[in-house]
């Protein structure tokens, strides 16, 4: 369906009309570097490679092979990331332009998948403006090994059929020496942003534990995402799954981790960390993990001794609306592996989301048509995502929220262009502002053009911004500026249970992720996902608790990582935790929620 600026007008467009290249609508924003620039970057990369080799040699001779391997993983990732940053166009000083990055994102994506069935997978690299972190060699190795495991164990294979048969019979783990597969089944919970973050977290847990990640996708999300793994499906055949009422189990079913532990249905490690003898006999057929904001299973799940017991369970059912990856670092058995996969902690969600979630063709059509029509002509794009509840303690009048956005922009060096009404030096500039899907005579070619994309359930913020730039000339410093203000939809209410609503919401997430800069709302998983996909550290509008706009109005994020809004509460575990000093170096209180934590470097 085609979306138009500031209104809900749609027309059906055949799939073969999908826009595949943003350059079809406008010239490449950042032209390829000249040959001399490329030669300079090549020499710089060789010099960095030499420097990176030194700690590897020291580690090999002094610390032994295992330490040397770890150092190499870190050094390789740093080298690749320097290459990405050094591909910046000297004209704009941006991270690697789309033309400089291959469609497989440095090996993050596996080759050989069908192009027609998932156009976005092979075209997204042309639209993303930032590529701040390359995948580490260890992460690439883990992903390729996982894809092989998924092909062996996915629905439709003999191993999957055997696992389903054991589950239907109420049996636990397979007999010793018998080839078998174990699974992490993702269940939908809450809105689209929450779902995407819990998917990424669940997949990361599957990577760490050797499980196959399957998604129980409801009708309201039927075609939102492409199949992410080569030559196998990630969709759980819900109609044939032995656990009844899979989408309606709620947070506290009988097979939840907490209840099974209370009933001694799961073996628990002793003080020495070992499980009791013959513990296989007590392993349940499946365990339900309620890791949402209710905190039902958060305490026991993040204890290492319970992880050892869960490793024996063939089926885990994940019911979560959280990004819980930061809390996985607290489990000693996972910490080292996570450090090797993600040497830069703030790249965790960025790489997981770009690997796992690619919009299906129906959504991708919405994205590319809107981008080509409205956003491509500008040489700078700013995304403004506004989460505004209709009531509640965080509700303020729309006018106050609008003023908060403007105050935030000025605080952060004018993220949004100022106007002649704001007393700028360029008050005499001619008005080149446009506020619709059209273009002015000087449009995107004047070298000083900005497209502002507003994502909100409500139209009022779009209307106010549009009026601002319609009534007054926009300026950047002393120069006149062309500004376009656009809003694809304004649904008024969140309707997560409707497929068409979710398609539009996902399209807006990806349109936001193509921004050069992002202003997002605090406590909004929608904003978290957009920033993670974009590879941008957003400016976060702080939440107006007590019906009062906060001061300061916003904060620049210290990393592009999402906030884990509900980390596990303090709990005494038998298994040892990771060294607290190491954790505090990479875990920080969230900018928008003092009870949450996030990863940073």
C-alpha positions in Angstrom: 0.0 0.0 0.0 1.3 3.5 -0.8 1.5 6.0 2.0 1.2 9.8 1.4 2.4 12.6 3.5 0.1 13.8 6.3 -2.9 11.7 5.2 -4.2 8.2 5.0 -4.5 7.8 1.3 -3.5 4.5 -0.2 -3.4 2.7 -3.6 -2.5 -0.8 -4.4 0.8 -1.1 -6.2 2.0 -4.4 -7.7 5.1 -6.0 -6.3 7.0 -5.6 -9.5 6.7 -1.8 -9.0 8.7 -1.9 -5.7 11.5 0.7 -5.7 14.8 -1.1 -5.4 17.3 1.7 -5.3 17.1 5.0 -3.5 19.2 6.5 -6.3 16.3 6.1 -8.6 14.6 9.0 -6.9 17.7 11.1 -6.1 21.4 11.2 -6.6 23.5 9.3 -4.1 23.8 11.6 -1.1 27.4 10.8 -0.5 29.4 10.3 -3.7 32.1 7.6 -3.9 35.5 8.8 -2.8 38.1 9.6 -5.4 40.9 7.1 -6.2 43.4 9.1 -4.1 41.1 9.0 -1.1 40.7 5.2 -1.4 44.5 4.8 -1.6 44.9 6.9 1.5 42.4 4.7 3.4 44.1 1.5 2.1 47.4 2.7 3.6 45.8 3.7 6.8 44.1 0.2 7.1 47.5 -1.5 6.6 49.1 0.6 9.3 46.2 -0.2 11.7 46.7 -3.9 10.8 50.3 -3.7 11.8 49.4 -2.1 15.1 46.7 -4.7 15.8 49.2 -7.5 15.2 51.4 -6.5 18.2 49.0 -7.4 21.0 48.3 -10.7 19.2 52.0 -11.6 19.2 52.4 -10.6 22.9 49.3 -12.6 23.9 50.4 -15.7 22.0 53.9 -15.9 23.6 52.9 -14.7 27.1 49.3 -15.7 27.7 49.0 -18.8 25.5 46.9 -19.8 22.5 43.4 -19.3 24.0 44.2 -15.7 25.1 45.8 -15.0 21.8 42.6 -16.1 20.0 40.5 -13.8 22.2 42.8 -10.9 21.4 42.6 -11.6 17.7 38.8 -11.5 17.8 39.0 -8.1 19.4 41.7 -6.8 17.1 40.0 -8.0 14.0 36.7 -6.4 15.0 38.4 -3.1 15.8 40.3 -3.2 12.5 37.1 -3.9 10.5 35.3 -1.1 12.3 38.2 1.4 11.6 37.9 0.4 8.0 34.2 1.2 8.1 34.7 4.6 9.8 37.6 5.5 7.5 35.3 4.9 4.5 33.6 8.2 5.4 33.1 10.7 2.6 35.4 13.6 3.4 32.7 16.0 2.1 30.2 15.0 4.8 32.2 13.2 7.4 29.7 10.4 7.7 30.3 6.7 8.4 30.5 4.4 5.4 28.1 5.4 2.6 25.7 2.8 1.2 27.8 2.5 -2.0 30.9 1.5 0.1 29.2 -1.4 1.9 28.3 -4.8 0.4 24.7 -6.1 0.6 25.8 -8.9 3.0 27.0 -6.3 5.5 30.6 -7.5 5.9 29.5 -11.2 6.0 26.8 -10.7 8.6 24.2 -12.1 6.2 24.6 -15.5 4.6 24.8 -15.6 0.8 22.6 -17.6 -1.6 19.1 -16.7 -0.4 16.3 -16.0 -2.8 16.1 -12.3 -3.8 12.5 -12.2 -5.0 11.1 -13.7 -1.8 12.8 -11.0 0.3 13.8 -7.9 -1.5 14.7 -5.9 1.6 17.5 -8.4 2.5 19.5 -7.4 -0.5 18.5 -3.7 -0.7 18.6 -2.4 2.8 22.3 -1.6 2.7 21.5 1.1 0.1 19.3 2.9 2.5 21.0 2.7 5.9 23.2 5.8 6.4 25.4 4.5 9.2 27.6 1.4 9.5 29.4 2.0 12.7 30.3 -1.6 13.6 31.4 -4.6 11.6 30.6 -8.1 12.9 33.4 -9.8 14.7 35.0 -12.9 13.2 33.7 -14.9 16.2 30.1 -13.7 15.6 30.3 -14.6 11.9 31.5 -18.1 12.9 28.7 -18.5 15.4 26.1 -17.4 12.8 27.3 -19.8 10.1 27.4 -22.7 12.6 23.9 -21.7 13.8 22.5 -21.7 10.2 23.8 -25.3 9.7 22.2 -26.4 13.0 18.9 -24.7 12.0 18.8 -26.6 8.7 19.3 -29.9 10.5 16.6 -29.2 13.1 14.0 -26.9 11.5 10.3 -28.0 11.1 10.1 -30.5 8.3 13.2 -32.4 9.3 13.3 -35.9 11.0 15.0 -34.4 14.1 12.2 -31.9 14.5 9.6 -34.6 14.1 11.4 -36.7 16.8 11.5 -33.7 19.2 7.7 -33.0 18.7 7.0 -36.7 19.3 8.8 -36.6 22.6 7.1 -33.4 23.6 3.7 -34.9 22.8 4.5 -37.9 25.0 5.6 -35.7 27.9 9.2 -36.9 27.7 12.2 -34.8 28.7 15.6 -34.8 27.1 16.7 -37.5 24.6 18.7 -40.5 25.7 22.4 -40.0 26.1 24.2 -40.4 22.8 21.1 -40.0 20.7 21.2 -37.1 18.2 18.6 -34.5 19.1 17.8 -30.8 18.9 16.6 -28.3 21.5 14.5 -25.3 20.8 13.7 -21.8 21.9 10.1 -20.9 20.8 9.4 -17.1 20.7 5.8 -16.1 21.7 4.3 -12.7 20.8 3.8 -10.3 23.7 2.9 -6.5 23.6 3.6 -4.1 20.7 5.8 -4.4 17.7 8.9 -2.7 19.2 8.7 -5.0 22.2 8.3 -8.0 20.0 11.3 -7.1 17.8 13.5 -6.6 20.9 12.4 -9.8 22.5 13.0 -11.7 19.3 16.6 -10.4 19.1 17.2 -11.3 22.8 15.7 -14.8 22.3 17.8 -15.4 19.3 20.9 -14.3 21.2 20.1 -16.8 23.9 19.6 -19.5 21.3 23.1 -18.7 19.9 24.6 -19.0 23.4 22.9 -22.3 24.3 22.9 -24.2 21.0 19.2 -24.0 20.6 17.1 -23.6 17.4 15.1 -20.4 17.4 11.5 -20.7 16.2 8.9 -18.0 16.0 5.2 -18.7 16.8 3.8 -15.9 14.6 0.2 -14.9 15.1 -2.1 -13.7 12.2 -1.4 -10.0 13.1 2.3 -10.5 12.1 1.9 -13.1 9.3 4.0 -11.4 6.6 5.9 -8.7 8.5 9.3 -10.4 8.3 11.2 -12.6 5.9 12.7 -16.0 6.7 16.1 -15.1 8.1 17.9 -18.5 7.8 19.0 -20.1 4.6 17.1 -23.1 3.3 14.9 -23.6 6.3 11.9 -22.0 8.0 11.9 -20.3 11.4 8.1 -20.5 11.7 6.7 -22.8 14.3 3.8 -24.9 12.9 1.5 -23.7 15.6 -1.5 -25.8 14.6 0.4 -29.0 15.2 2.2 -27.9 18.3 1.4 -30.2 21.3 1.0 -27.3 23.8 -2.5 -26.0 23.6 -3.6 -22.4 23.6 0.0 -21.3 22.8 -0.9 -17.6 22.4 -3.0 -17.4 25.5 -0.9 -19.0 28.3 -0.3 -15.7 30.1 2.6 -15.0 32.5 2.0 -17.7 35.1 1.1 -21.1 33.6 1.9 -24.4 35.5 5.0 -25.0 33.4 6.6 -21.7 34.2 10.2 -21.8 35.5 9.2 -20.4 38.9 6.4 -22.9 39.5 8.4 -25.9 38.3 11.2 -25.0 40.7 8.8 -24.6 43.5 7.4 -28.1 42.8 10.9 -29.6 42.5 10.2 -30.5 38.9 13.5 -29.1 37.8 16.9 -30.3 39.1 18.8 -27.6 41.0 22.6 -27.5 41.3 24.1 -27.9 44.6 26.6 -25.7 46.4 29.4 -27.1 44.2 27.5 -26.1 41.0 26.8 -29.7 39.9 23.4 -31.1 39.2 22.2 -34.1 41.2 22.8 -37.6 39.8 20.2 -39.0 37.4 18.7 -35.5 37.0 17.5 -36.4 33.5 14.6 -38.3 35.1 13.2 -35.1 36.5 13.6 -32.9 33.4 10.2 -31.6 32.2 9.1 -31.8 28.5 9.1 -28.0 28.3 9.6 -24.9 30.4 7.7 -21.7 30.0 9.8 -18.6 30.6 7.9 -15.4 31.5 10.5 -12.8 31.2 8.3 -9.7 30.8 7.7 -6.7 33.0 5.8 -8.8 35.5 9.2 -10.2 36.6 7.6 -13.7 37.1 10.7 -15.7 36.1 13.4 -13.0 36.0 15.0 -14.0 39.3 15.6 -17.7 38.7 16.3 -17.4 34.9 19.4 -15.3 35.4 21.0 -17.6 38.0 23.7 -19.8 36.5 22.7 -22.9 38.4 19.2 -22.8 36.8 20.8 -22.3 33.4 22.6 -25.6 33.8 19.2 -27.3 34.5 17.5 -25.6 31.6 20.2 -26.8 29.3 18.7 -30.3 29.7 15.2 -29.2 28.7 14.4 -29.7 25.0 11.7 -27.0 24.6 11.8 -23.5 26.1 8.8 -21.2 25.4 9.8 -17.5 25.7 7.1 -15.0 26.7 8.9 -11.7 26.9 8.4 -8.0 25.9 11.9 -7.1 27.0 15.3 -6.5 25.6 17.1 -8.7 28.1 20.5 -9.1 26.4 22.3 -6.8 28.9 21.3 -9.1 31.7 22.8 -12.2 30.0 26.2 -10.6 30.6 25.7 -11.2 34.3 25.7 -15.0 33.8 29.3 -16.3 34.1 28.7 -19.1 31.6 27.8 -16.6 28.9 30.0 -13.7 29.6 33.2 -14.8 27.8 31.3 -15.8 24.7 29.3 -12.6 24.6 32.6 -10.6 24.8 34.0 -12.5 21.8 30.9 -12.1 19.7 30.4 -8.4 20.5 33.8 -6.8 21.3 31.9 -3.5 21.1 29.0 -4.0 23.5 26.8 -1.2 22.0 26.8 -3.2 18.7 24.8 -6.1 20.2 21.3 -5.1 19.2 22.5 -3.3 16.1 24.0 -6.5 14.6 21.3 -8.8 15.9 18.5 -6.7 14.4 20.2 -6.3 11.1 20.9 -10.0 10.9 17.5 -11.4 12.0 14.8 -9.0 11.0 14.1 -8.0 7.4 10.7 -6.6 6.4 8.7 -8.7 4.0 7.9 -7.6 0.5 4.5 -6.0 1.4 6.2 -3.8 4.1 9.2 -3.2 1.9 7.0 -1.8 -0.8 5.5 0.7 1.7 9.0 1.7 2.8 10.7 2.2 -0.6 7.8 4.0 -2.3 7.5 6.5 0.6 11.3 7.0 0.8 11.6 7.5 -3.0 8.7 10.0 -3.1 9.4 12.1 -0.1 12.8 11.5 1.7 15.3 10.8 -1.1 15.5 14.4 -2.4 16.9 15.7 0.8 20.6 15.5 1.7 19.9 15.3 5.4 17.2 13.3 7.1 16.0 13.7 10.7 13.6 11.2 12.3 11.4 12.4 15.1 9.5 9.6 17.0 6.9 10.7 19.5 5.3 8.3 21.9 2.4 10.1 23.6 -0.1 8.3 25.8 -3.6 9.6 25.8 -3.7 9.6 29.6 -1.6 8.6 32.5 1.1 10.0 34.7 3.4 10.8 31.7 0.7 12.7 29.7 1.2 16.4 28.9 -0.7 18.6 26.5 0.5 18.3 22.9 1.7 21.9 22.9 4.0 21.2 25.8 5.4 18.1 24.1 5.9 20.1 20.9 7.8 22.8 22.9 9.9 20.0 24.5 10.9 18.9 21.0 12.0 22.4 20.0 13.9 22.9 23.3 15.6 19.6 22.8 16.6 20.5 19.2 18.2 23.7 20.4 19.9 22.1 23.3 21.6 19.6 20.9 22.9 22.1 18.4 19.8 22.6 16.4 18.9 19.1 15.2 15.9 20.6 13.6 16.6 23.7 11.4 15.8 27.0 13.1 13.6 29.6 11.3 13.8 33.4 10.8 11.2 33.7 13.6 13.8 32.4 16.0 16.1 35.4 15.5 18.8 33.7 13.4 21.3 35.6 11.4 19.7 34.5 8.2 16.5 36.4 8.8 16.6 38.0 5.3 16.9 34.7 3.5 14.3 33.8 1.0 11.9 31.1 2.0 12.8 27.8 0.4 10.7 25.7 2.8 8.3 23.0 1.6 6.0 21.0 3.8 4.5 18.4 1.5 5.6 15.5 -0.7 6.4 18.0 -3.5 9.7 19.8 -4.0 10.7 23.4 -4.1 12.6 24.9 -7.1 15.8 24.6 -5.1 14.7 21.3 -3.4 17.3 18.7 -2.7 19.9 20.2 -5.0 20.7 23.2 -2.9 23.1 21.3 -0.6 21.2 22.5 2.4 18.1 20.4 2.5 16.5 18.5 5.4 13.6 16.1 5.4 11.9 15.7 8.8 10.1 12.4 9.2 7.5 12.4 12.1 6.4 9.0 13.5 3.5 9.4 15.9 0.0 8.0 16.4 -1.2 11.6 16.3 -1.1 14.2 13.6 -0.7 17.3 15.8 3.1 17.3 15.9 3.4 17.0 12.2 0.9 19.8 11.8 2.8 22.1 14.2 6.1 21.4 12.5 4.7 21.8 9.0 3.2 25.2 10.0 6.5 26.3 11.6 8.4 25.8 8.4 5.5 27.0 6.2 5.1 30.3 7.9 8.8 31.1 8.4 11.9 30.6 6.3 14.2 27.8 7.6 17.9 28.7 8.0 21.0 26.9 8.9 23.5 29.4 10.3 23.3 32.2 7.8 22.2 30.1 4.9 18.6 29.5 3.7 17.5 25.9 4.0 14.9 23.7 2.2 12.9 21.7 4.8 10.2 19.1 4.2 8.1 17.7 7.0 6.4 14.3 6.4 4.3 11.9 8.4 3.3 8.6 6.7 0.4 7.7 9.1 -1.5 8.9 12.2 -3.5 5.9 13.4 -4.6 7.6 16.7 -4.6 4.3 18.6 -2.2 1.4 18.7 -3.8 -1.7 17.2 -1.2 -4.4 17.6 -3.7 -7.1 16.8 -4.3 -5.9 13.2 -1.9 -6.9 10.4 -2.4 -3.7 8.4 -1.6 -1.5 11.4 1.6 -3.6 12.1 2.7 -3.3 8.5 2.5 0.5 8.7 4.2 0.6 12.1 7.1 -1.6 10.8 7.4 0.6 7.7 7.8 3.6 9.9 10.5 1.9 12.0 12.6 1.3 8.9 12.0 4.8 7.5 13.2 6.2 10.8 16.2 3.9 10.7 17.4 5.6 7.4 17.8 8.9 9.3 21.1 10.8 9.8 19.9 11.8 13.2 17.1 10.6 15.5 15.0 12.2 18.2 13.1 9.4 20.0 10.8 9.2 23.0 12.0 7.8 26.3 10.8 4.4 27.4 9.7 3.7 23.8 10.8 0.3 22.3 9.7 1.7 18.9 12.4 4.3 19.2 14.9 1.8 20.6 14.5 -0.5 17.6 14.8 2.4 15.1 18.0 3.6 16.6 19.5 0.1 16.8 18.7 -0.6 13.2 20.0 2.9 12.2 23.3 2.5 14.0 22.7 5.9 15.6 23.0 7.2 19.1 19.7 9.0 19.4 18.7 12.0 21.3 16.1 10.8 23.8 13.1 13.0 24.8 12.8 12.4 28.6 9.4 11.3 29.8 7.1 13.8 31.4 6.3 12.1 34.7 3.9 13.9 36.9 2.4 15.7 33.9 5.5 18.0 33.8 7.9 18.4 30.9 11.4 17.5 32.4 14.4 19.8 32.5 16.6 19.2 30.7 14.1 18.2 27.9 16.3 15.4 26.5 19.7 13.6 26.7 22.0 12.3 24.0 22.3 8.5 24.4 25.7 7.2 25.4 25.1 4.2 23.1 22.7 3.0 20.5 21.8 0.0 22.6 18.1 -0.4 23.8 17.4 -0.1 27.5 16.6 -3.2 29.4 13.7 -1.6 31.2 13.1 -4.4 33.7 16.4 -6.1 34.6 16.3 -9.0 37.1 16.0 -7.8 40.7 18.8 -8.6 43.1 18.8 -12.3 43.9 21.2 -14.6 45.6 22.4 -17.4 43.3 24.5 -20.4 44.1 26.5 -20.0 40.8 29.1 -17.3 40.8 28.3 -14.0 39.0 30.6 -12.2 36.7 33.1 -9.8 38.3 31.1 -6.7 39.2 34.0 -4.4 38.2 33.9 -5.8 34.7 30.2 -5.4 34.5 30.1 -1.8 35.6 32.6 -0.9 32.8 29.9 -1.9 30.2 26.6 -1.6 32.0 25.1 1.8 32.6 21.8 3.2 34.0 19.5 4.2 31.1 19.2 7.9 30.2 15.4 7.6 30.2 14.7 5.1 33.1 16.8 4.9 36.3 15.6 1.4 37.0 16.9 0.1 33.6 20.3 -0.8 32.3 22.0 -0.7 28.9 25.2 -1.8 27.3 27.8 0.8 26.3 31.6 1.0 25.5 
